[in-house]
Amino acid sequence: MRPLTRAEKVLRIACVCALVGLALMVWSVLDPSPMPVILGLSVGQGVGTLSFLLFLVVVAMDLKVKQQIAAGDSQDPSP
């Protein structure tokens, strides 16, 4: 089994955050008392937003690698 790359680790953290945020929001729907609703709407939204930001970081890292590969191909002339 190969070790995980940094992007894979960040993506897994983003997935866990998304699931936690979703669970908090579903809890507020299933138990509409004040505390679950407040936690679901505030903490759930914060964790979900963190998940989305981590996903954007992984996309940006992937685009940077793609640009570096493209720059390397344009500098290396083909025979």
Stockholm file with secondary structure:
# STOCKHOLM 1.0

chainA/1-79         MRPLTRAEKVLRIACVCALVGLALMVWSVLDPSPMPVILGLSVGQGVGTLSFLLFLVVVAMDLKVKQQIAAGDSQDPSP
#=GR chainA/1-79 SS CCCCCHHHHHHHHHHHHHHHHHHHHHHHHHSCSHHHHHIIIIIHHHHHHHHHHHHHHHHHHHHHHHHHHHHHHHHSCCC
#=GC SS_cons        CCCCCHHHHHHHHHHHHHHHHHHHHHHHHHSCSHHHHHIIIIIHHHHHHHHHHHHHHHHHHHHHHHHHHHHHHHHSCCC
//
